[in-house]
Amino acid sequence: MSPALLALLAAAPILVAAVLLVGLNWPARRAMPVVYLTAAAIALSVWGMSINRILASTVQGVIITISVLWIIFGAIMLLNTLQNSGAITTIRAGFTNISPDRRVQTLIIAWLFGCFIEGASGFGTPAAIAAPLLVAIGFPALGAVMIGMMIQSTPVSFGAVGTPILIGVKNGLDFTAISERLVNVGSSWETFLRLITSEVAVGHAIVGTLMPFLMVLMLTRFFGKNKSWSEGLAMAPFALFTGVAFTVPYALTGIFLGPEFPSIVGALVGLAIVVPAAKAGFLTPKQSWDFAPQEEWPKVWFGSIVPKAPAADEKKISLAMAWVPYLLVAGILVASRVSPQFKGMLTGVATGMKDIMGEAGVSASIQWLYLPGGILLFVCLLTMFLHKMKPAQLVSAAADASKTLVGAGFVLMFTIPMVRILINSGVNTAELASMPVAMASFVAESFGSIYPIFAPTVGALGAFIAGSNTVSNMMLSQFQFEVANALSISGAILVALQAIGAAAGNMIAIHNVVAASATVGLLGQEGRTPRMTIIPTVYYVFAVGALGMVAIYMLGITDPLVG
């Protein structure tokens, strides 16, 4: 079978998902079962993947789905808890006091606060936290999900304290073989990984500086009363200022300190600079911008989770105390990722299966306390005491959060198992590479020396399939490295392009969209979000690809292994 036909068949599940969700506007609950069956049929009939391995991959996907639902439940539970305590009313007023302009609120809540949460926890948590918060202060649910998904770009490569680099890239490359080659040329693995990290940080910083500007552009164009690009353009000076306030410390941290803290440091420095600037009106337009009155919004903008209006007798909570739960979430997340003792204590509480149904390497586990879901629920419990809530209010918050999981759970129970089938398809009787590698190989062979401009797109494709920068890096880093060897160009640059593209691919990853949609009660309209977020995704992958071409062929940037 020709490589082109194999690549087309490997891409079939993705194409079916695109046609059904985006083209025909099917809800994910109808589309994803069809996509799952398509992937299973192709894996069985073309790749020669055994029924046992398909079933094992499905079980693995179900276990991973439970992990994702655990995070969703925690995020919704925290929002409901803060609504019941009166904290959301205070937070809403606090952001209005910084600026009533929705564009400014987007930059501070979604971009800077979201980037901090991404750096601390990763795995889609920023969208799950930022989207409900945006809805709570008056954003349309669909707009909140779009903005929440756009967070899944620049900070993602260093999300979860560097997991996509430290785990994804390291486990995606042939560590032993590459280390031996590096030693032979007088270098080391640590130096090579630091080089990749620096190139990822610089590439993201250059391209990512425009992301806050794109956020406000898309907000005013798709959700403004006038559907205007110009109302977003008016915010350009402040949006670019916000971008630079994040990306400069972000890049410097990546270059000099490594992959653990760029997103966290960039966000903290950015917040310290941007919030006072916004209060002072520095570079902000004189005319504030808001959405049209809610009665004029289309029905598709609304989610089923509606922020509760404050009761007449609702107790007042100070702004500092209202933010304490979010600060606790961020602090505990960081501590759980950087303290070996604390991390070991949390990861020790886990359930799962190894070598499911006898299939080597097909394993999954749920780390109940280490996942953000467990930390979010712990903070909910602390909040009950800090905000002097009644236990019944916490029970009510849990009941409301549970209702949301039913729809999201059904969709993800087909989406993530489909992903695992694609990823695990490399073990087969037809002796074929896995489906994602088959697709990537065809792209590389087709484009030759101009391949670097498409390398980020390959990474984005991996993230679109897996919904994870880390998994995309694990699937495709070695492939990118081998392509670099074949072209006699820098493997470090191609792996960096892979990591950056995989971060951008999170903006359109279906199960990330489903998870974010679930937090605001917007299930059934999942196809609408990727139709919008494909715009910044295309910008990101091709801008980074162009940077890669310049770095390799014009600046002659190389690494110790070239030649």
SULUR-V525580 format. One line per field, one symbol per residue. ss: DSSP state (H for helix, E for strand, C for the rest). burial: 1 if it has 16 or more other C-alpha atoms within 10 Angstrom, else 0. A space follows every 10 residues. Layout:
# SULUR-V525580
ss = ???
burial = ???
This chain:
# SULUR-V525580
ss = CCHHHHHHHH HHHHHHHHHH HHHCCCCHHH HHHHHHHHHH HHHHHCCCCC HHHHHHHHHH HHHHHHHHHH HHHHHHHHHH HHHHHCHHHH HHHHHHHHCC CHHHHHHHHH HHHHHHHHHH CCCCHHHHHH HHHHHHCCCC HHHHHHHHHH CCCCCHHHHH HHHHHHHHHH HHCCHHHHHH HHHHCCCCHH HHHHHHHHHH HHHHHHHHCC HHHHHHHHHH HHHCCCCCCH HHHCCHHHHH HHHHHHHHHH HHHHHHHCCC CHHHHHHHHH HHHHHHHHHH CCCCCCCCCC CCCHHHCCHH HCCCCCCCCC CCCCCCCCHH HHHHHHHHHH HHHHHHHHCH HHHHHHHCCE EEECCHHHCC CCCEEEECCC CHHHHHHHHH HHHHHHCCCC HHHHHHHHHH HHHHHHHHHH HHHHHHHHHH HHHHHHCCCC CCCCHHHHHH HHHHHHHHHH CHHHHHHHHH HHHHHHCCHH HHHHHHHHHH HHHHHHHCCC HHHHHHHHHH HHHHHCCCCH HHHHHHHHHC CCCCCHHHHH HHHHHHHHHH HHHHHHHHHH HHHHCCCCCC CCC
burial = 0001011111 1111011101 1100111110 1111110111 1111011111 0011111111 1111111111 1111111111 1111111111 1101100110 1111111111 1111111111 1111111111 1111111111 1111111111 1111111111 1111110111 1110000000 0100000110 0111111111 1111111111 1111111111 1111000110 1101110111 1111111111 1111100111 1111111111 1001101100 0011100011 1000000000 1110101000 0000001010 1111110111 0111011000 0010010000 0000010010 0111011111 1111111111 1011001010 0011001100 1101101111 1111111111 1111111100 0111111111 1111000010 1111111111 1111111111 1111111111 1111001011 1111111111 1111111111 1111111111 1111111111 0111011111 1111111110 1100000101 100
